[in-house]
Amino acid sequence: MNTIYFRGDTTELKAAIADAIERQHESGNGELILESLGVRDGYFFDIYFEDTDILQYASRWSPNIEDVAKLCEAFSVSAHHEWEEEGNLVYGRADYRRDGSYDEHFIPDRWFSDNVKWPDFEVDIDEYTHVPTGKKYETLLDLIEKHYEYPIL
C-alpha cells in the first residue's frame, strides 16, 4: 500500500488520475497515470485519490519511487510518500521535489530483527511486541509508528 501527500497545484494531476481510475475500472488492471502524456510511469492499482490531495494505491512488490518522481516532475508538484508491505517487510518513506528528484529511506531489515517479536499464529496470538520495551501492538505498523525514528529526508 502506498500513500502520497501531494503539495502544489494538483488540478492537472487529479485529472490524469481520474482518467487512470476510469481505465482501471474498465480493465480491472493496474494503470499508467501519465499515459495521456505518452510517458511510461509504472503500475498503479486500486487507485484512490482524496480531495485533500492524498493518493492511495497498490504497487507491485515494492514502492514505485521512480514512477512517483515522474509524476511530480510532469505536474510540477512536490510530495511525501509512505509505503508499507508487511509480507516482505518493505516499509519506508520518500520526499519528492517538483523537478522529480527525491530522497528515500527504507526501514532496514536489521531494525525488525532487533526490535520486533512476531506473533505466534499457531497459538492464536496476533500481537507484535517491541522487544526493548516489551510493549505489545495489534499491528506492525502501530509498532513502527511508535518506535521507529525516520531520518529527516
N, C-alpha and C positions, 0 to 999 in steps of 0.2 A: 504494500500500500504506500502510495506517495501522496504527500500533501504539500502544496506550493502556495505561498503567500506572495502575490504579485504586488508591486508598487509602481505607480506611474499611471499614465493614461492607458487603460486596458480595453477601450472601446473596440478597436480592430481585433485585438486578441480574442475577446469574447465572441465576436462574430465568427472567427476561424474555428474556435472551439465548438460553437453551436453547430457549425457545418459538420465537424468531425463527429459530434454526438449523433446527428441525424444519420450520417453514413453508417455509424456503428449500429444504430437501431435497425437499419435495413440489412446490413451484412451479418451482424452478430459477431463480428471480429474486432480486434484492435485496429485502430486507425492512425493515420498520419494527420497531424493538425495543420501542418504547413503545405498540404497537398495543393491547395489553390495557388500557392506561390511557386510550385514546381520544386520544392525542397523536400528531400527525404529526411524525415525527422523522427524515425523510430516508431515504437509501438506504445500506444496509449489505449488502455482498455477499461471499460466500466467507468467512463469519464463522467465526472460531476463537477459543475462549476457554480459556486455560490455567488450571489450578488455582491458579496463582500470581497471579491477578488481572490477567493481561495479555490484552487483547483485540486480535486482529488481524483485519483485513478490508480489502476494497477499497471505494473510493468512486468516484463519477463525476467525472472531470476534475480535481477539486481536493478538498482535505480538507473534510469536513462539520463544521466547527468549531462552528457554532451548534447542530447536532444533538447533538453530544457534550456541549455545555453543558447542553442539556435533560436528557440522561441524568444528568449529575452533580447537577443540581437535583432531578430526580424521585426519585433514590435517595440523596440527601444524601451523596454521595461526592466526593472530590477526585480529580484525575487529571493525568497528564503525557502529552501526545500528541505523537508524532513521525510525520511523513509524508514520503513520497518518491515522485516520479513523474518518472523520468528523461526520458521522451519530451518533456515540456513544461517541464522544469527547475523543477518545483514541489517544493521541499524546505523543511521548517520544523518548528517546534515550538509547542506551546501548553501553558499550565498553567491548570487549571480549579479553581475553588473550589466548595465544596458548595452555594453559592447560585446556581450557574450562571454567575457572572462569570468572565472569563478574560483572559489576556494571550497574544498570539500574535506569532510572528516568522517571516516568510518570508525565505529567503536571497535577496537582491536579484540581479537579472539581471546587474548590473554586476560583482558578485563573480565570477561564472562567466567573463565575458569577460576579466577581468583575471588570473584565476588558473588557468584550465584550457585545456590544449591537447588537442583532441579526437582520438580515434583516427582513423586513416586506414584505413577498412574496405576501400577499393578495393585496397590492397596488403596486406591481411590483418594489419594492426597494430591490435590491440584493447586498447591500454593508454592510460590517461589520464595526462597529465603535468602536474604542478603547476608552472606557469610560473616563479614566483620562485625555486624551489629546483632545478628540473629533475628532481625525484624522480618516478618512474613508479608507477602503481597499476593493478591489474587492474579495479577498479570505480570509478565516480564516487563512490559512497557512501564507499568507503575513503578517497579523497582528501579528501572533505568532512570526514569524521570526524577526520582528522589535521590539517587546516589551517584549517577554518572555526571561528571563535570566536563562538558564540551569545551574545547578551547575556543577562544574568541577568533572567529574567522575574518 
